[in-house]
Amino acid sequence: MYFSYLLLAGSLAALAISSNFVERNAFRIAEYLKIGELATGFILLSISTSLPEFAIAVISAPAGDGAVPIGNVFGSNIADVLVVIA
């Protein structure tokens, strides 16, 4: 039980550190690639929201469970649309 809490705390710390790193360096990426800062933000946002679905698909595909990634994609798209509407 304590390991789960420790794992959660470590994951949240890693998320905070990595998001801080990306935020600081997003402007450098935009300048280096010579694209707008808004476009860089949209690209990073789209990658970061699609990466969990991709990871689930990669993990469940070798197991032969094709329904999991399909349900995951549909569920996340419904949630994304509802959050945007709200």
C-alpha positions in Angstrom: 0.0 0.0 0.0 2.8 2.4 0.9 4.6 1.5 -2.3 1.6 2.7 -4.3 1.7 6.1 -2.5 5.4 6.3 -3.1 5.0 5.5 -6.7 2.2 8.1 -7.1 4.4 10.7 -5.4 7.4 9.9 -7.6 5.2 10.0 -10.7 3.8 13.4 -9.8 7.3 14.7 -9.1 8.6 13.4 -12.5 5.6 15.0 -14.2 6.1 18.3 -12.6 9.9 18.3 -13.4 9.4 17.2 -17.0 6.6 19.7 -17.7 8.7 22.5 -16.3 11.6 21.4 -18.6 9.3 21.4 -21.6 7.8 24.7 -20.7 11.2 26.4 -20.4 12.5 24.9 -23.6 9.4 25.3 -25.8 10.4 28.8 -26.9 13.9 27.5 -27.8 12.4 24.8 -29.9 10.2 27.3 -31.7 13.1 29.6 -32.4 15.3 26.7 -33.6 12.7 25.2 -35.9 11.7 28.7 -37.0 8.0 28.2 -36.3 5.6 30.2 -34.2 5.3 29.8 -30.5 1.6 29.1 -30.8 2.2 26.3 -33.3 4.8 24.8 -31.0 2.3 24.8 -28.2 -0.3 23.1 -30.3 2.2 20.5 -31.5 3.4 19.7 -27.9 -0.2 19.6 -26.6 -1.3 17.2 -29.4 1.6 14.9 -28.8 1.2 14.9 -25.0 -2.5 14.2 -25.2 -2.1 11.4 -27.8 0.9 9.7 -26.2 -1.1 7.7 -23.5 -3.4 6.2 -26.1 -0.5 5.2 -28.2 1.2 3.6 -25.3 -1.9 1.6 -24.5 -2.2 0.5 -28.1 1.5 -0.6 -28.2 1.1 -2.5 -24.9 -2.2 -4.3 -25.7 -1.5 -5.1 -29.4 1.0 -7.9 -28.7 -1.4 -9.4 -26.2 -4.0 -9.7 -28.9 -6.5 -7.5 -27.2 -7.7 -5.2 -29.9 -10.7 -3.8 -28.1 -8.7 -2.0 -25.5 -7.0 0.5 -27.7 -10.3 1.2 -29.6 -12.2 1.8 -26.4 -9.4 3.9 -25.1 -9.3 6.1 -28.2 -13.1 6.5 -28.3 -13.2 7.2 -24.5 -10.4 9.8 -24.6 -12.0 11.6 -27.6 -15.3 11.8 -25.9 -13.7 13.1 -22.8 -11.7 15.7 -24.8 -14.8 16.9 -26.6 -16.7 17.2 -23.3 -13.9 19.1 -21.6 -13.7 21.5 -24.5 -17.4 22.1 -24.5 -17.4 22.6 -20.7 
